Amino acid sequence: MSITRRSIKNNRLATTGFRWAFCAAAKAGPPRSHYQQRRDHGDRHAAALRNLFNRMLGQLHHCLQTRQLYDPTKAFAPPVTAAA
């Protein structure tokens, strides 16, 4: 008996996302600070870009579903912490 790992992904979407995140992280602004925060957290370059892409893709999905315009200050706002 053999157990293998099967990975299914859209290579075109992954490549496009990597480039999109790379370009977004290259410029100053909220995406760059998110990328740098992930790097400071210990992520390697590719992992930080993948995390940034996942976040931007989620934001794009939200904007399309709610018919809102993209606002980077809202999209990359710091997490809200509950008051004690």
Secondary structure, 3 states (H helix, E strand, C coil): CCCCCCCCCCHHHHHHHHHHHHHHHHCCCHHHHHHHHHHHHCCCHHHHHHHHHHHHHHHHHHHHHHCCCCCHHHHCCCCCCCCC
